[in-house]
Amino acid sequence: MAKKKSRRKAEPTVGGILGVGLDNTDGHKRVTKTEEMVLVGGSEETHERMQETAIRFSEELEKRGKPLPQTSVREAIDLLREAIERTGR
């Protein structure tokens, strides 16, 4: 009898995060790239807030000693939520 292979679903991974600001009215094209994120658009204030969030997110990943692709989707979402809350605006 042939042995059945167990088919375990591969855990999804996060390859990167895209932040999009939609409140730009001044015509400037704002783009910021980090190892984990690409941020585009937004007013000056919104883009700055996204940058602060990206910095806090990266710092927390570094503290945990893992790159983003080795972080579970749930953990990445939680870290992002915490970074947004810590930005506090």
N, CA, C and O atoms as CSV, one atom per row, in Angstrom:
chain,resi,resn,atom,element,x,y,z
A,1,MET,N,N,0.812,-1.172,0.000
A,1,MET,CA,C,0.000,0.000,0.000
A,1,MET,C,C,0.871,1.258,0.000
A,1,MET,O,O,1.850,1.349,0.740
A,2,ALA,N,N,0.504,2.209,-0.829
A,2,ALA,CA,C,1.279,3.450,-0.929
A,2,ALA,C,C,1.018,4.318,0.303
A,2,ALA,O,O,-0.108,4.424,0.790
A,3,LYS,N,N,2.083,4.924,0.780
A,3,LYS,CA,C,1.974,5.804,1.937
A,3,LYS,C,C,1.478,7.178,1.474
A,3,LYS,O,O,1.982,7.751,0.508
A,4,LYS,N,N,0.478,7.683,2.192
A,4,LYS,CA,C,-0.053,9.009,1.847
A,4,LYS,C,C,0.884,10.093,2.349
A,4,LYS,O,O,1.388,10.039,3.471
A,5,LYS,N,N,1.101,11.063,1.503
A,5,LYS,CA,C,1.899,12.214,1.914
A,5,LYS,C,C,0.978,13.160,2.676
A,5,LYS,O,O,-0.151,13.417,2.259
A,6,SER,N,N,1.469,13.666,3.783
A,6,SER,CA,C,0.645,14.655,4.487
A,6,SER,C,C,0.862,16.001,3.809
A,6,SER,O,O,1.992,16.442,3.603
A,7,ARG,N,N,-0.215,16.616,3.480
A,7,ARG,CA,C,-0.136,17.919,2.804
A,7,ARG,C,C,-0.500,19.008,3.786
A,7,ARG,O,O,-1.671,19.285,4.043
A,8,ARG,N,N,0.500,19.594,4.307
A,8,ARG,CA,C,0.298,20.684,5.249
A,8,ARG,C,C,0.381,21.979,4.457
A,8,ARG,O,O,1.304,22.193,3.671
A,9,LYS,N,N,-0.599,22.830,4.682
A,9,LYS,CA,C,-0.577,24.123,3.988
A,9,LYS,C,C,0.611,24.939,4.484
A,9,LYS,O,O,0.884,25.012,5.682
A,10,ALA,N,N,1.291,25.534,3.552
A,10,ALA,CA,C,2.404,26.404,3.920
A,10,ALA,C,C,1.850,27.657,4.597
A,10,ALA,O,O,0.851,28.231,4.161
A,11,GLU,N,N,2.515,28.062,5.661
A,11,GLU,CA,C,2.106,29.286,6.346
A,11,GLU,C,C,2.363,30.477,5.428
A,11,GLU,O,O,3.431,30.574,4.825
A,12,PRO,N,N,1.390,31.387,5.318
A,12,PRO,CA,C,1.630,32.575,4.494
A,12,PRO,C,C,2.713,33.449,5.134
A,12,PRO,O,O,2.870,33.472,6.354
A,13,THR,N,N,3.437,34.149,4.304
A,13,THR,CA,C,4.462,35.063,4.793
A,13,THR,C,C,4.195,36.460,4.244
A,13,THR,O,O,3.456,36.640,3.275
A,14,VAL,N,N,4.807,37.425,4.881
A,14,VAL,CA,C,4.679,38.817,4.448
A,14,VAL,C,C,5.988,39.211,3.793
A,14,VAL,O,O,7.038,39.198,4.436
A,15,GLY,N,N,5.932,39.560,2.524
A,15,GLY,CA,C,7.132,39.961,1.809
A,15,GLY,C,C,7.412,41.448,1.925
A,15,GLY,O,O,8.549,41.886,1.750
A,16,GLY,N,N,6.390,42.217,2.218
A,16,GLY,CA,C,6.536,43.659,2.339
A,16,GLY,C,C,5.195,44.298,2.644
A,16,GLY,O,O,4.151,43.651,2.561
A,17,ILE,N,N,5.235,45.558,2.992
A,17,ILE,CA,C,4.027,46.306,3.337
A,17,ILE,C,C,3.993,47.568,2.486
A,17,ILE,O,O,5.002,48.257,2.336
A,18,LEU,N,N,2.839,47.857,1.940
A,18,LEU,CA,C,2.625,49.065,1.138
A,18,LEU,C,C,1.736,50.019,1.918
A,18,LEU,O,O,0.627,49.663,2.316
A,19,GLY,N,N,2.227,51.227,2.135
A,19,GLY,CA,C,1.446,52.276,2.782
A,19,GLY,C,C,1.072,53.316,1.738
A,19,GLY,O,O,1.929,53.807,1.003
A,20,VAL,N,N,-0.224,53.650,1.678
A,20,VAL,CA,C,-0.705,54.598,0.677
A,20,VAL,C,C,-1.460,55.726,1.377
A,20,VAL,O,O,-2.423,55.487,2.104
A,21,GLY,N,N,-1.010,56.952,1.148
A,21,GLY,CA,C,-1.707,58.130,1.655
A,21,GLY,C,C,-2.539,58.721,0.534
A,21,GLY,O,O,-2.050,58.917,-0.579
A,22,LEU,N,N,-3.793,59.004,0.829
A,22,LEU,CA,C,-4.714,59.462,-0.223
A,22,LEU,C,C,-5.144,60.921,-0.074
A,22,LEU,O,O,-6.022,61.378,-0.806
A,23,ASP,N,N,-4.547,61.653,0.853
A,23,ASP,CA,C,-5.022,63.012,1.115
A,23,ASP,C,C,-4.121,64.111,0.551
A,23,ASP,O,O,-4.144,65.237,1.048
A,24,ASN,N,N,-3.344,63.808,-0.460
A,24,ASN,CA,C,-2.430,64.787,-1.037
A,24,ASN,C,C,-3.189,65.759,-1.938
A,24,ASN,O,O,-3.876,65.351,-2.875
A,25,THR,N,N,-3.052,67.053,-1.637
A,25,THR,CA,C,-3.676,68.070,-2.490
A,25,THR,C,C,-2.653,69.074,-3.019
A,25,THR,O,O,-3.005,69.981,-3.773
A,26,ASP,N,N,-1.362,68.911,-2.618
A,26,ASP,CA,C,-0.360,69.903,-3.014
A,26,ASP,C,C,0.434,69.511,-4.252
A,26,ASP,O,O,1.287,70.278,-4.700
A,27,GLY,N,N,0.174,68.336,-4.815
A,27,GLY,CA,C,0.842,67.936,-6.041
A,27,GLY,C,C,2.206,67.292,-5.877
A,27,GLY,O,O,2.778,66.811,-6.855
A,28,HIS,N,N,2.751,67.270,-4.642
A,28,HIS,CA,C,4.053,66.621,-4.422
A,28,HIS,C,C,3.901,65.110,-4.514
A,28,HIS,O,O,2.894,64.544,-4.088
A,29,LYS,N,N,4.913,64.471,-5.073
A,29,LYS,CA,C,4.943,63.011,-5.137
A,29,LYS,C,C,5.896,62.532,-4.050
A,29,LYS,O,O,7.109,62.722,-4.136
A,30,ARG,N,N,5.332,61.919,-3.046
A,30,ARG,CA,C,6.131,61.461,-1.904
A,30,ARG,C,C,6.276,59.944,-1.963
A,30,ARG,O,O,5.290,59.221,-2.102
A,31,VAL,N,N,7.518,59.473,-1.856
A,31,VAL,CA,C,7.809,58.035,-1.862
A,31,VAL,C,C,8.926,57.791,-0.846
A,31,VAL,O,O,9.951,58.473,-0.858
A,32,THR,N,N,8.716,56.825,0.020
A,32,THR,CA,C,9.734,56.415,0.980
A,32,THR,C,C,9.837,54.897,0.925
A,32,THR,O,O,8.824,54.197,0.903
A,33,LYS,N,N,11.076,54.392,0.903
A,33,LYS,CA,C,11.305,52.942,0.887
A,33,LYS,C,C,12.136,52.554,2.090
A,33,LYS,O,O,13.136,53.202,2.399
A,34,THR,N,N,11.724,51.496,2.769
A,34,THR,CA,C,12.527,50.880,3.819
A,34,THR,C,C,12.712,49.418,3.423
A,34,THR,O,O,12.235,48.997,2.369
A,35,GLU,N,N,13.393,48.651,4.249
A,35,GLU,CA,C,13.568,47.229,3.939
A,35,GLU,C,C,12.222,46.502,3.932
A,35,GLU,O,O,12.031,45.552,3.174
A,36,GLU,N,N,11.294,46.949,4.774
A,36,GLU,CA,C,10.025,46.252,4.913
A,36,GLU,C,C,8.859,46.931,4.209
A,36,GLU,O,O,7.859,46.280,3.907
A,37,MET,N,N,8.971,48.234,3.941
A,37,MET,CA,C,7.815,48.996,3.458
A,37,MET,C,C,8.136,49.900,2.285
A,37,MET,O,O,9.274,50.322,2.084
A,38,VAL,N,N,7.092,50.183,1.519
A,38,VAL,CA,C,7.117,51.243,0.525
A,38,VAL,C,C,5.930,52.131,0.858
A,38,VAL,O,O,4.796,51.660,0.952
A,39,LEU,N,N,6.197,53.418,1.035
A,39,LEU,CA,C,5.164,54.386,1.383
A,39,LEU,C,C,5.009,55.352,0.212
A,39,LEU,O,O,5.998,55.894,-0.279
A,40,VAL,N,N,3.796,55.566,-0.229
A,40,VAL,CA,C,3.555,56.472,-1.347
A,40,VAL,C,C,2.400,57.404,-1.027
A,40,VAL,O,O,1.431,57.035,-0.362
A,41,GLY,N,N,2.539,58.627,-1.525
A,41,GLY,CA,C,1.450,59.582,-1.464
A,41,GLY,C,C,1.252,60.200,-0.099
A,41,GLY,O,O,2.094,60.109,0.794
A,42,GLY,N,N,0.109,60.827,0.019
A,42,GLY,CA,C,-0.265,61.494,1.255
A,42,GLY,C,C,0.208,62.929,1.304
A,42,GLY,O,O,1.120,63.339,0.587
A,43,SER,N,N,-0.444,63.678,2.176
A,43,SER,CA,C,-0.006,65.040,2.451
A,43,SER,C,C,1.322,64.959,3.196
A,43,SER,O,O,1.751,63.874,3.590
A,44,GLU,N,N,1.962,66.084,3.387
A,44,GLU,CA,C,3.229,66.098,4.116
A,44,GLU,C,C,3.050,65.471,5.501
A,44,GLU,O,O,3.867,64.656,5.930
A,45,GLU,N,N,1.985,65.853,6.192
A,45,GLU,CA,C,1.715,65.340,7.542
A,45,GLU,C,C,1.440,63.834,7.523
A,45,GLU,O,O,1.973,63.096,8.351
A,46,THR,N,N,0.622,63.387,6.598
A,46,THR,CA,C,0.288,61.964,6.515
A,46,THR,C,C,1.518,61.137,6.179
A,46,THR,O,O,1.745,60.088,6.781
A,47,HIS,N,N,2.311,61.602,5.225
A,47,HIS,CA,C,3.496,60.846,4.819
A,47,HIS,C,C,4.490,60.773,5.985
A,47,HIS,O,O,5.109,59.733,6.209
A,48,GLU,N,N,4.638,61.862,6.713
A,48,GLU,CA,C,5.530,61.872,7.873
A,48,GLU,C,C,5.046,60.863,8.920
A,48,GLU,O,O,5.855,60.162,9.528
A,49,ARG,N,N,3.762,60.793,9.123
A,49,ARG,CA,C,3.195,59.832,10.078
A,49,ARG,C,C,3.459,58.394,9.615
A,49,ARG,O,O,3.793,57.532,10.427
A,50,MET,N,N,3.312,58.141,8.324
A,50,MET,CA,C,3.605,56.806,7.805
A,50,MET,C,C,5.082,56.478,7.998
A,50,MET,O,O,5.427,55.339,8.314
A,51,GLN,N,N,5.956,57.467,7.810
A,51,GLN,CA,C,7.398,57.250,8.003
A,51,GLN,C,C,7.698,56.885,9.462
A,51,GLN,O,O,8.482,55.973,9.727
A,52,GLU,N,N,7.076,57.594,10.401
A,52,GLU,CA,C,7.273,57.304,11.825
A,52,GLU,C,C,6.805,55.888,12.147
A,52,GLU,O,O,7.455,55.165,12.901
A,53,THR,N,N,5.687,55.510,11.575
A,53,THR,CA,C,5.159,54.161,11.777
A,53,THR,C,C,6.142,53.124,11.237
A,53,THR,O,O,6.398,52.112,11.890
A,54,ALA,N,N,6.690,53.372,10.052
A,54,ALA,CA,C,7.648,52.445,9.439
A,54,ALA,C,C,8.895,52.301,10.310
A,54,ALA,O,O,9.419,51.198,10.464
A,55,ILE,N,N,9.368,53.398,10.874
A,55,ILE,CA,C,10.547,53.363,11.739
A,55,ILE,C,C,10.262,52.530,12.981
A,55,ILE,O,O,11.062,51.668,13.347
A,56,ARG,N,N,9.139,52.777,13.624
A,56,ARG,CA,C,8.783,52.034,14.835
A,56,ARG,C,C,8.613,50.542,14.532
A,56,ARG,O,O,9.036,49.691,15.315
A,57,PHE,N,N,7.999,50.236,13.406
A,57,PHE,CA,C,7.809,48.850,12.983
A,57,PHE,C,C,9.165,48.169,12.794
A,57,PHE,O,O,9.382,47.065,13.293
A,58,SER,N,N,10.068,48.822,12.081
A,58,SER,CA,C,11.404,48.266,11.823
A,58,SER,C,C,12.182,48.069,13.119
A,58,SER,O,O,12.867,47.060,13.291
A,59,GLU,N,N,12.075,49.031,14.028
A,59,GLU,CA,C,12.773,48.919,15.315
A,59,GLU,C,C,12.278,47.703,16.094
A,59,GLU,O,O,13.077,46.976,16.683
A,60,GLU,N,N,10.983,47.484,16.097
A,60,GLU,CA,C,10.431,46.348,16.839
A,60,GLU,C,C,10.846,45.024,16.211
A,60,GLU,O,O,11.158,44.071,16.925
A,61,LEU,N,N,10.852,44.955,14.884
A,61,LEU,CA,C,11.335,43.740,14.221
A,61,LEU,C,C,12.787,43.468,14.602
A,61,LEU,O,O,13.169,42.331,14.881
A,62,GLU,N,N,13.589,44.535,14.608
A,62,GLU,CA,C,15.004,44.383,14.948
A,62,GLU,C,C,15.163,43.882,16.381
A,62,GLU,O,O,16.005,43.024,16.646
A,63,LYS,N,N,14.357,44.412,17.308
A,63,LYS,CA,C,14.403,43.952,18.701
A,63,LYS,C,C,14.110,42.461,18.792
A,63,LYS,O,O,14.694,41.750,19.610
A,64,ARG,N,N,13.202,41.998,17.944
A,64,ARG,CA,C,12.818,40.583,17.961
A,64,ARG,C,C,13.812,39.712,17.204
A,64,ARG,O,O,13.761,38.485,17.286
A,65,GLY,N,N,14.718,40.354,16.466
A,65,GLY,CA,C,15.763,39.623,15.776
A,65,GLY,C,C,15.288,38.803,14.589
A,65,GLY,O,O,15.868,37.766,14.266
A,66,LYS,N,N,14.208,39.285,13.930
A,66,LYS,CA,C,13.720,38.554,12.768
A,66,LYS,C,C,13.481,39.489,11.598
A,66,LYS,O,O,13.060,40.632,11.774
A,67,PRO,N,N,13.754,38.990,10.405
A,67,PRO,CA,C,13.352,39.761,9.225
A,67,PRO,C,C,11.858,39.553,8.979
A,67,PRO,O,O,11.270,38.592,9.475
A,68,LEU,N,N,11.261,40.440,8.225
A,68,LEU,CA,C,9.826,40.375,7.967
A,68,LEU,C,C,9.372,39.028,7.397
A,68,LEU,O,O,8.355,38.508,7.855
A,69,PRO,N,N,10.074,38.434,6.418
A,69,PRO,CA,C,9.594,37.156,5.875
A,69,PRO,C,C,9.558,36.007,6.888
A,69,PRO,O,O,8.884,35.003,6.656
A,70,GLN,N,N,10.271,36.143,8.003
A,70,GLN,CA,C,10.250,35.110,9.039
A,70,GLN,C,C,9.240,35.423,10.144
A,70,GLN,O,O,9.156,34.702,11.138
A,71,THR,N,N,8.486,36.486,9.968
A,71,THR,CA,C,7.477,36.908,10.928
A,71,THR,C,C,6.128,36.419,10.436
A,71,THR,O,O,5.811,36.549,9.254
A,72,SER,N,N,5.335,35.858,11.331
A,72,SER,CA,C,4.015,35.380,10.924
A,72,SER,C,C,3.142,36.562,10.505
A,72,SER,O,O,3.382,37.699,10.910
A,73,VAL,N,N,2.150,36.283,9.706
A,73,VAL,CA,C,1.240,37.337,9.256
A,73,VAL,C,C,0.576,37.991,10.466
A,73,VAL,O,O,0.495,39.218,10.538
A,74,ARG,N,N,0.102,37.185,11.413
A,74,ARG,CA,C,-0.556,37.721,12.620
A,74,ARG,C,C,0.389,38.629,13.387
A,74,ARG,O,O,-0.003,39.718,13.807
A,75,GLU,N,N,1.636,38.191,13.576
A,75,GLU,CA,C,2.605,38.988,14.314
A,75,GLU,C,C,2.903,40.297,13.576
A,75,GLU,O,O,3.016,41.346,14.211
A,76,ALA,N,N,3.029,40.253,12.254
A,76,ALA,CA,C,3.280,41.466,11.468
A,76,ALA,C,C,2.124,42.452,11.613
A,76,ALA,O,O,2.343,43.655,11.758
A,77,ILE,N,N,0.899,41.944,11.573
A,77,ILE,CA,C,-0.278,42.817,11.738
A,77,ILE,C,C,-0.271,43.446,13.121
A,77,ILE,O,O,-0.514,44.644,13.266
A,78,ASP,N,N,0.008,42.635,14.137
A,78,ASP,CA,C,0.045,43.163,15.503
A,78,ASP,C,C,1.133,44.213,15.672
A,78,ASP,O,O,0.907,45.246,16.302
A,79,LEU,N,N,2.320,43.955,15.110
A,79,LEU,CA,C,3.420,44.928,15.196
A,79,LEU,C,C,3.061,46.231,14.486
A,79,LEU,O,O,3.363,47.320,14.975
A,80,LEU,N,N,2.419,46.106,13.334
A,80,LEU,CA,C,2.021,47.300,12.589
A,80,LEU,C,C,0.980,48.099,13.369
A,80,LEU,O,O,1.059,49.325,13.444
A,81,ARG,N,N,0.017,47.408,13.944
A,81,ARG,CA,C,-1.016,48.083,14.747
A,81,ARG,C,C,-0.371,48.817,15.927
A,81,ARG,O,O,-0.711,49.967,16.206
A,82,GLU,N,N,0.553,48.154,16.614
A,82,GLU,CA,C,1.243,48.783,17.742
A,82,GLU,C,C,2.040,50.005,17.287
A,82,GLU,O,O,2.039,51.033,17.964
A,83,ALA,N,N,2.716,49.897,16.148
A,83,ALA,CA,C,3.509,51.021,15.643
A,83,ALA,C,C,2.619,52.214,15.317
A,83,ALA,O,O,2.983,53.361,15.577
A,84,ILE,N,N,1.445,51.933,14.743
A,84,ILE,CA,C,0.506,53.010,14.417
A,84,ILE,C,C,0.013,53.667,15.701
A,84,ILE,O,O,-0.057,54.893,15.784
A,85,GLU,N,N,-0.325,52.862,16.697
A,85,GLU,CA,C,-0.809,53.415,17.971
A,85,GLU,C,C,0.266,54.240,18.675
A,85,GLU,O,O,-0.035,55.272,19.274
A,86,ARG,N,N,1.525,53.786,18.604
A,86,ARG,CA,C,2.619,54.506,19.252
A,86,ARG,C,C,2.934,55.821,18.551
A,86,ARG,O,O,3.501,56.728,19.160
A,87,THR,N,N,2.571,55.932,17.276
A,87,THR,CA,C,2.792,57.190,16.565
A,87,THR,C,C,1.916,58.269,17.188
A,87,THR,O,O,2.293,59.441,17.228
A,88,GLY,N,N,0.749,57.867,17.673
A,88,GLY,CA,C,-0.091,58.696,18.506
A,88,GLY,C,C,-0.653,59.981,17.947
A,88,GLY,O,O,-0.815,60.952,18.687
A,89,ARG,N,N,-0.949,60.014,16.686
A,89,ARG,CA,C,-1.562,61.239,16.156
A,89,ARG,C,C,-2.979,60.969,15.787
A,89,ARG,O,O,-3.677,61.869,15.320
